[in-house]
Amino acid sequence: MDYLKLFSCQFVLFALGAKMSFFFDHYISPPLTRIDFLAGVLAIPCFFLYWKVMEKLHAHFSGIGLPAKILLVIPAFAAGTFAVGWITYLLGGI
């Protein structure tokens, strides 16, 4: 059951990270304007919070060995990124 929890948590976190990266990349680009600065200021706490959640989850799943984590995280990354791309495409964002 821990394996399924790890996969689902990593899926959600990778999907969230991909969406945050997609959203903030749209606004942060040269030439830097006030909008870019504001998006950068908003992005820093979001990514910091994201990092803290990832740290806590990895501490929670310390009982799972590294090879098993790697075998679960790679498909979760691919599935999360694909899901965000597919949903963004369906909503007309690409």
N, CA, C and O atoms as CSV, one atom per row, in Angstrom:
chain,resi,resn,atom,element,x,y,z
A,1,MET,N,N,0.823,-1.195,0.000
A,1,MET,CA,C,0.000,0.000,0.000
A,1,MET,C,C,0.864,1.254,0.000
A,1,MET,O,O,0.490,2.270,-0.586
A,2,ASP,N,N,2.025,1.183,0.660
A,2,ASP,CA,C,2.918,2.335,0.666
A,2,ASP,C,C,3.410,2.662,-0.739
A,2,ASP,O,O,3.647,3.825,-1.066
A,3,TYR,N,N,3.563,1.630,-1.568
A,3,TYR,CA,C,4.025,1.857,-2.934
A,3,TYR,C,C,2.989,2.651,-3.731
A,3,TYR,O,O,3.338,3.551,-4.495
A,4,LEU,N,N,1.737,2.313,-3.549
A,4,LEU,CA,C,0.671,3.034,-4.238
A,4,LEU,C,C,0.569,4.474,-3.728
A,4,LEU,O,O,0.356,5.397,-4.514
A,5,LYS,N,N,0.720,4.665,-2.424
A,5,LYS,CA,C,0.707,6.018,-1.861
A,5,LYS,C,C,1.868,6.846,-2.403
A,5,LYS,O,O,1.699,8.011,-2.765
A,6,LEU,N,N,3.057,6.226,-2.454
A,6,LEU,CA,C,4.216,6.937,-2.981
A,6,LEU,C,C,3.999,7.319,-4.436
A,6,LEU,O,O,4.277,8.451,-4.831
A,7,PHE,N,N,3.502,6.381,-5.234
A,7,PHE,CA,C,3.262,6.672,-6.648
A,7,PHE,C,C,2.250,7.796,-6.814
A,7,PHE,O,O,2.472,8.720,-7.597
A,8,SER,N,N,1.131,7.725,-6.077
A,8,SER,CA,C,0.095,8.744,-6.236
A,8,SER,C,C,0.571,10.112,-5.737
A,8,SER,O,O,0.268,11.134,-6.354
A,9,CYS,N,N,1.307,10.140,-4.633
A,9,CYS,CA,C,1.828,11.420,-4.136
A,9,CYS,C,C,2.819,12.025,-5.123
A,9,CYS,O,O,2.773,13.224,-5.398
A,10,GLN,N,N,3.705,11.206,-5.648
A,10,GLN,CA,C,4.681,11.701,-6.612
A,10,GLN,C,C,3.991,12.135,-7.901
A,10,GLN,O,O,4.396,13.125,-8.511
A,11,PHE,N,N,2.969,11.419,-8.319
A,11,PHE,CA,C,2.200,11.796,-9.509
A,11,PHE,C,C,1.609,13.191,-9.341
A,11,PHE,O,O,1.741,14.041,-10.221
A,12,VAL,N,N,0.960,13.419,-8.211
A,12,VAL,CA,C,0.341,14.724,-7.956
A,12,VAL,C,C,1.402,15.813,-7.856
A,12,VAL,O,O,1.227,16.895,-8.416
A,13,LEU,N,N,2.494,15.546,-7.155
A,13,LEU,CA,C,3.520,16.568,-6.987
A,13,LEU,C,C,4.239,16.883,-8.294
A,13,LEU,O,O,4.549,18.044,-8.560
A,14,PHE,N,N,4.508,15.869,-9.114
A,14,PHE,CA,C,5.137,16.144,-10.400
A,14,PHE,C,C,4.179,16.884,-11.320
A,14,PHE,O,O,4.601,17.775,-12.058
A,15,ALA,N,N,2.901,16.535,-11.290
A,15,ALA,CA,C,1.922,17.249,-12.105
A,15,ALA,C,C,1.821,18.709,-11.662
A,15,ALA,O,O,1.762,19.618,-12.491
A,16,LEU,N,N,1.801,18.920,-10.353
A,16,LEU,CA,C,1.749,20.282,-9.828
A,16,LEU,C,C,3.006,21.060,-10.196
A,16,LEU,O,O,2.926,22.227,-10.581
A,17,GLY,N,N,4.151,20.428,-10.082
A,17,GLY,CA,C,5.408,21.084,-10.451
A,17,GLY,C,C,5.466,21.425,-11.930
A,17,GLY,O,O,5.931,22.502,-12.303
A,18,ALA,N,N,4.995,20.513,-12.777
A,18,ALA,CA,C,4.989,20.780,-14.217
A,18,ALA,C,C,4.044,21.933,-14.545
A,18,ALA,O,O,4.362,22.780,-15.379
A,19,LYS,N,N,2.899,21.967,-13.900
A,19,LYS,CA,C,1.933,23.042,-14.158
A,19,LYS,C,C,2.455,24.378,-13.645
A,19,LYS,O,O,2.283,25.401,-14.307
A,20,MET,N,N,3.093,24.383,-12.469
A,20,MET,CA,C,3.663,25.635,-11.959
A,20,MET,C,C,4.770,26.125,-12.884
A,20,MET,O,O,4.873,27.321,-13.155
A,21,SER,N,N,5.586,25.212,-13.361
A,21,SER,CA,C,6.668,25.596,-14.262
A,21,SER,C,C,6.094,26.155,-15.570
A,21,SER,O,O,6.584,27.161,-16.084
A,22,PHE,N,N,5.066,25.509,-16.099
A,22,PHE,CA,C,4.425,25.978,-17.332
A,22,PHE,C,C,3.807,27.352,-17.127
A,22,PHE,O,O,3.936,28.222,-17.988
A,23,PHE,N,N,3.137,27.559,-15.995
A,23,PHE,CA,C,2.463,28.825,-15.731
A,23,PHE,C,C,3.463,29.960,-15.551
A,23,PHE,O,O,3.322,31.018,-16.162
A,24,PHE,N,N,4.477,29.740,-14.709
A,24,PHE,CA,C,5.418,30.819,-14.436
A,24,PHE,C,C,6.362,31.068,-15.602
A,24,PHE,O,O,6.855,32.186,-15.756
A,25,ASP,N,N,6.629,30.067,-16.425
A,25,ASP,CA,C,7.491,30.268,-17.584
A,25,ASP,C,C,6.824,31.204,-18.593
A,25,ASP,O,O,7.500,31.941,-19.310
A,26,HIS,N,N,5.512,31.165,-18.640
A,26,HIS,CA,C,4.772,32.032,-19.563
A,26,HIS,C,C,4.940,33.508,-19.198
A,26,HIS,O,O,4.968,34.365,-20.080
A,27,TYR,N,N,5.051,33.803,-17.916
A,27,TYR,CA,C,5.121,35.186,-17.466
A,27,TYR,C,C,6.543,35.692,-17.251
A,27,TYR,O,O,6.778,36.898,-17.328
A,28,ILE,N,N,7.478,34.820,-16.990
A,28,ILE,CA,C,8.848,35.253,-16.702
A,28,ILE,C,C,9.690,35.056,-17.949
A,28,ILE,O,O,10.118,33.942,-18.254
A,29,SER,N,N,9.925,36.145,-18.666
A,29,SER,CA,C,10.728,36.086,-19.883
A,29,SER,C,C,11.271,37.482,-20.169
A,29,SER,O,O,10.691,38.480,-19.741
A,30,PRO,N,N,12.396,37.548,-20.900
A,30,PRO,CA,C,12.959,38.864,-21.205
A,30,PRO,C,C,12.054,39.609,-22.188
A,30,PRO,O,O,11.383,38.939,-22.974
A,31,PRO,N,N,11.987,40.878,-22.203
A,31,PRO,CA,C,12.564,41.837,-21.273
A,31,PRO,C,C,11.772,41.833,-19.970
A,31,PRO,O,O,10.552,41.665,-19.972
A,32,LEU,N,N,12.470,42.018,-18.875
A,32,LEU,CA,C,11.825,41.955,-17.576
A,32,LEU,C,C,10.991,43.209,-17.324
A,32,LEU,O,O,11.475,44.334,-17.445
A,33,THR,N,N,9.750,42.990,-16.977
A,33,THR,CA,C,8.826,44.076,-16.670
A,33,THR,C,C,8.308,43.884,-15.244
A,33,THR,O,O,8.761,42.998,-14.519
A,34,ARG,N,N,7.365,44.717,-14.861
A,34,ARG,CA,C,6.768,44.564,-13.534
A,34,ARG,C,C,6.017,43.247,-13.399
A,34,ARG,O,O,6.037,42.622,-12.339
A,35,ILE,N,N,5.358,42.830,-14.466
A,35,ILE,CA,C,4.621,41.558,-14.444
A,35,ILE,C,C,5.590,40.404,-14.212
A,35,ILE,O,O,5.303,39.498,-13.429
A,36,ASP,N,N,6.736,40.434,-14.889
A,36,ASP,CA,C,7.752,39.390,-14.707
A,36,ASP,C,C,8.267,39.386,-13.272
A,36,ASP,O,O,8.445,38.325,-12.674
A,37,PHE,N,N,8.502,40.561,-12.729
A,37,PHE,CA,C,8.970,40.656,-11.355
A,37,PHE,C,C,7.930,40.113,-10.382
A,37,PHE,O,O,8.269,39.372,-9.459
A,38,LEU,N,N,6.677,40.472,-10.582
A,38,LEU,CA,C,5.601,39.994,-9.728
A,38,LEU,C,C,5.455,38.474,-9.832
A,38,LEU,O,O,5.270,37.796,-8.821
A,39,ALA,N,N,5.536,37.948,-11.036
A,39,ALA,CA,C,5.450,36.493,-11.205
A,39,ALA,C,C,6.629,35.806,-10.530
A,39,ALA,O,O,6.461,34.736,-9.944
A,40,GLY,N,N,7.804,36.389,-10.599
A,40,GLY,CA,C,8.969,35.824,-9.923
A,40,GLY,C,C,8.823,35.844,-8.426
A,40,GLY,O,O,9.183,34.883,-7.746
A,41,VAL,N,N,8.291,36.943,-7.905
A,41,VAL,CA,C,8.071,37.046,-6.459
A,41,VAL,C,C,7.019,36.029,-6.005
A,41,VAL,O,O,7.140,35.472,-4.914
A,42,LEU,N,N,6.011,35.782,-6.806
A,42,LEU,CA,C,4.998,34.787,-6.471
A,42,LEU,C,C,5.513,33.364,-6.650
A,42,LEU,O,O,5.087,32.456,-5.936
A,43,ALA,N,N,6.421,33.164,-7.593
A,43,ALA,CA,C,6.930,31.825,-7.876
A,43,ALA,C,C,7.828,31.312,-6.761
A,43,ALA,O,O,7.818,30.116,-6.467
A,44,ILE,N,N,8.594,32.177,-6.141
A,44,ILE,CA,C,9.547,31.744,-5.116
A,44,ILE,C,C,8.848,31.067,-3.937
A,44,ILE,O,O,9.264,29.971,-3.560
A,45,PRO,N,N,7.810,31.653,-3.333
A,45,PRO,CA,C,7.141,30.939,-2.230
A,45,PRO,C,C,6.440,29.660,-2.692
A,45,PRO,O,O,6.384,28.681,-1.948
A,46,CYS,N,N,5.910,29.665,-3.906
A,46,CYS,CA,C,5.246,28.460,-4.412
A,46,CYS,C,C,6.230,27.311,-4.535
A,46,CYS,O,O,5.936,26.196,-4.104
A,47,PHE,N,N,7.391,27.568,-5.115
A,47,PHE,CA,C,8.382,26.517,-5.264
A,47,PHE,C,C,8.986,26.123,-3.919
A,47,PHE,O,O,9.339,24.960,-3.723
A,48,PHE,N,N,9.112,27.068,-2.992
A,48,PHE,CA,C,9.600,26.745,-1.660
A,48,PHE,C,C,8.621,25.821,-0.943
A,48,PHE,O,O,9.039,24.840,-0.329
A,49,LEU,N,N,7.337,26.117,-1.011
A,49,LEU,CA,C,6.309,25.266,-0.411
A,49,LEU,C,C,6.306,23.888,-1.061
A,49,LEU,O,O,6.188,22.872,-0.376
A,50,TYR,N,N,6.434,23.857,-2.362
A,50,TYR,CA,C,6.504,22.598,-3.109
A,50,TYR,C,C,7.683,21.759,-2.613
A,50,TYR,O,O,7.544,20.555,-2.402
A,51,TRP,N,N,8.849,22.399,-2.427
A,51,TRP,CA,C,10.044,21.696,-1.975
A,51,TRP,C,C,9.853,21.137,-0.570
A,51,TRP,O,O,10.264,20.009,-0.296
A,52,LYS,N,N,9.237,21.906,0.322
A,52,LYS,CA,C,8.998,21.449,1.688
A,52,LYS,C,C,8.062,20.239,1.717
A,52,LYS,O,O,8.288,19.302,2.484
A,53,VAL,N,N,7.030,20.251,0.901
A,53,VAL,CA,C,6.108,19.114,0.832
A,53,VAL,C,C,6.844,17.877,0.320
A,53,VAL,O,O,6.637,16.774,0.825
A,54,MET,N,N,7.700,18.062,-0.681
A,54,MET,CA,C,8.484,16.931,-1.209
A,54,MET,C,C,9.390,16.357,-0.125
A,54,MET,O,O,9.500,15.137,-0.003
A,55,GLU,N,N,10.041,17.212,0.664
A,55,GLU,CA,C,10.911,16.735,1.733
A,55,GLU,C,C,10.136,15.926,2.765
A,55,GLU,O,O,10.595,14.868,3.197
A,56,LYS,N,N,8.976,16.412,3.158
A,56,LYS,CA,C,8.180,15.704,4.156
A,56,LYS,C,C,7.690,14.360,3.628
A,56,LYS,O,O,7.643,13.378,4.369
A,57,LEU,N,N,7.328,14.316,2.360
A,57,LEU,CA,C,6.871,13.054,1.794
A,57,LEU,C,C,8.004,12.046,1.698
A,57,LEU,O,O,7.807,10.861,1.967
A,58,HIS,N,N,9.172,12.502,1.322
A,58,HIS,CA,C,10.301,11.574,1.242
A,58,HIS,C,C,10.681,11.060,2.626
A,58,HIS,O,O,11.121,9.917,2.752
A,59,ALA,N,N,10.525,11.859,3.645
A,59,ALA,CA,C,10.795,11.397,5.004
A,59,ALA,C,C,9.734,10.386,5.448
A,59,ALA,O,O,10.039,9.439,6.173
A,60,HIS,N,N,8.503,10.590,5.014
A,60,HIS,CA,C,7.411,9.688,5.377
A,60,HIS,C,C,7.603,8.309,4.749
A,60,HIS,O,O,7.260,7.297,5.360
A,61,PHE,N,N,8.141,8.266,3.554
A,61,PHE,CA,C,8.334,7.004,2.845
A,61,PHE,C,C,9.766,6.497,2.971
A,61,PHE,O,O,10.301,5.920,2.024
A,62,SER,N,N,10.382,6.701,4.105
A,62,SER,CA,C,11.761,6.262,4.297
A,62,SER,C,C,11.877,4.747,4.390
A,62,SER,O,O,12.974,4.212,4.230
A,63,GLY,N,N,10.781,4.042,4.643
A,63,GLY,CA,C,10.800,2.589,4.730
A,63,GLY,C,C,10.924,1.898,3.389
A,63,GLY,O,O,11.250,0.712,3.326
A,64,ILE,N,N,10.667,2.631,2.312
A,64,ILE,CA,C,10.770,2.062,0.965
A,64,ILE,C,C,12.204,2.238,0.490
A,64,ILE,O,O,12.775,3.321,0.613
A,65,GLY,N,N,12.774,1.192,-0.043
A,65,GLY,CA,C,14.160,1.231,-0.496
A,65,GLY,C,C,14.356,2.127,-1.714
A,65,GLY,O,O,13.405,2.420,-2.439
A,66,LEU,N,N,15.580,2.555,-1.929
A,66,LEU,CA,C,15.901,3.464,-3.031
A,66,LEU,C,C,15.578,2.868,-4.403
A,66,LEU,O,O,14.989,3.570,-5.225
A,67,PRO,N,N,15.935,1.603,-4.696
A,67,PRO,CA,C,15.585,1.070,-6.021
A,67,PRO,C,C,14.080,1.062,-6.275
A,67,PRO,O,O,13.637,1.347,-7.388
A,68,ALA,N,N,13.295,0.739,-5.254
A,68,ALA,CA,C,11.837,0.746,-5.411
A,68,ALA,C,C,11.322,2.169,-5.627
A,68,ALA,O,O,10.415,2.390,-6.430
A,69,LYS,N,N,11.898,3.126,-4.914
A,69,LYS,CA,C,11.490,4.525,-5.102
A,69,LYS,C,C,11.781,4.988,-6.517
A,69,LYS,O,O,10.955,5.650,-7.145
A,70,ILE,N,N,12.957,4.639,-7.015
A,70,ILE,CA,C,13.326,5.044,-8.373
A,70,ILE,C,C,12.375,4.425,-9.385
A,70,ILE,O,O,11.935,5.095,-10.320
A,71,LEU,N,N,12.055,3.144,-9.201
A,71,LEU,CA,C,11.144,2.469,-10.128
A,71,LEU,C,C,9.718,3.003,-10.043
A,71,LEU,O,O,8.947,2.838,-10.987
A,72,LEU,N,N,9.361,3.625,-8.956
A,72,LEU,CA,C,8.025,4.219,-8.830
A,72,LEU,C,C,7.994,5.682,-9.256
A,72,LEU,O,O,6.993,6.149,-9.801
A,73,VAL,N,N,9.079,6.404,-9.012
A,73,VAL,CA,C,9.088,7.837,-9.285
A,73,VAL,C,C,9.206,8.128,-10.781
A,73,VAL,O,O,8.610,9.089,-11.265
A,74,ILE,N,N,9.953,7.327,-11.509
A,74,ILE,CA,C,10.111,7.575,-12.952
A,74,ILE,C,C,8.778,7.474,-13.691
A,74,ILE,O,O,8.452,8.385,-14.452
A,75,PRO,N,N,7.986,6.404,-13.504
A,75,PRO,CA,C,6.674,6.393,-14.158
A,75,PRO,C,C,5.725,7.476,-13.634
A,75,PRO,O,O,4.895,7.990,-14.385
A,76,ALA,N,N,5.845,7.823,-12.348
A,76,ALA,CA,C,4.994,8.892,-11.805
A,76,ALA,C,C,5.321,10.221,-12.469
A,76,ALA,O,O,4.423,11.006,-12.772
A,77,PHE,N,N,6.611,10.475,-12.694
A,77,PHE,CA,C,7.022,11.699,-13.387
A,77,PHE,C,C,6.455,11.729,-14.805
A,77,PHE,O,O,5.887,12.733,-15.235
A,78,ALA,N,N,6.613,10.630,-15.517
A,78,ALA,CA,C,6.119,10.572,-16.905
A,78,ALA,C,C,4.597,10.712,-16.951
A,78,ALA,O,O,4.064,11.456,-17.774
A,79,ALA,N,N,3.906,10.001,-16.074
A,79,ALA,CA,C,2.444,10.063,-16.067
A,79,ALA,C,C,1.940,11.436,-15.634
A,79,ALA,O,O,0.975,11.945,-16.204
A,80,GLY,N,N,2.573,12.038,-14.643
A,80,GLY,CA,C,2.161,13.373,-14.195
A,80,GLY,C,C,2.370,14.430,-15.251
A,80,GLY,O,O,1.509,15.282,-15.469
A,81,THR,N,N,3.515,14.376,-15.909
A,81,THR,CA,C,3.792,15.336,-16.978
A,81,THR,C,C,2.834,15.136,-18.145
A,81,THR,O,O,2.326,16.107,-18.707
A,82,PHE,N,N,2.587,13.880,-18.512
A,82,PHE,CA,C,1.643,13.593,-19.594
A,82,PHE,C,C,0.241,14.058,-19.234
A,82,PHE,O,O,-0.453,14.630,-20.074
A,83,ALA,N,N,-0.183,13.820,-17.999
A,83,ALA,CA,C,-1.530,14.218,-17.577
A,83,ALA,C,C,-1.704,15.733,-17.636
A,83,ALA,O,O,-2.740,16.222,-18.086
A,84,VAL,N,N,-0.700,16.473,-17.187
A,84,VAL,CA,C,-0.788,17.937,-17.238
A,84,VAL,C,C,-0.828,18.417,-18.679
A,84,VAL,O,O,-1.610,19.304,-19.019
A,85,GLY,N,N,0.008,17.838,-19.524
A,85,GLY,CA,C,-0.004,18.215,-20.935
A,85,GLY,C,C,-1.327,17.912,-21.594
A,85,GLY,O,O,-1.833,18.713,-22.380
A,86,TRP,N,N,-1.894,16.758,-21.281
A,86,TRP,CA,C,-3.156,16.367,-21.885
A,86,TRP,C,C,-4.296,17.262,-21.404
A,86,TRP,O,O,-5.120,17.702,-22.206
A,87,ILE,N,N,-4.346,17.532,-20.110
A,87,ILE,CA,C,-5.413,18.386,-19.570
A,87,ILE,C,C,-5.272,19.818,-20.084
A,87,ILE,O,O,-6.266,20.469,-20.406
A,88,THR,N,N,-4.040,20.299,-20.157
A,88,THR,CA,C,-3.809,21.645,-20.686
A,88,THR,C,C,-4.239,21.718,-22.156
A,88,THR,O,O,-4.826,22.711,-22.585
A,89,TYR,N,N,-3.949,20.675,-22.914
A,89,TYR,CA,C,-4.361,20.621,-24.310
A,89,TYR,C,C,-5.883,20.627,-24.427
A,89,TYR,O,O,-6.438,21.334,-25.268
A,90,LEU,N,N,-6.563,19.835,-23.582
A,90,LEU,CA,C,-8.013,19.787,-23.629
A,90,LEU,C,C,-8.645,21.120,-23.254
A,90,LEU,O,O,-9.702,21.480,-23.772
A,91,LEU,N,N,-8.003,21.844,-22.362
A,91,LEU,CA,C,-8.543,23.145,-21.954
A,91,LEU,C,C,-8.137,24.269,-22.897
A,91,LEU,O,O,-8.524,25.420,-22.692
A,92,GLY,N,N,-7.366,23.949,-23.923
A,92,GLY,CA,C,-6.996,24.947,-24.926
A,92,GLY,C,C,-5.818,25.813,-24.530
A,92,GLY,O,O,-5.678,26.924,-25.040
A,93,GLY,N,N,-4.966,25.333,-23.633
A,93,GLY,CA,C,-3.836,26.133,-23.161
A,93,GLY,C,C,-2.597,26.027,-24.009
A,93,GLY,O,O,-1.686,26.839,-23.853
A,94,ILE,N,N,-2.520,25.039,-24.920
A,94,ILE,CA,C,-1.301,24.893,-25.730
A,94,ILE,C,C,-1.558,25.384,-27.130
A,94,ILE,O,O,-0.661,25.348,-27.971
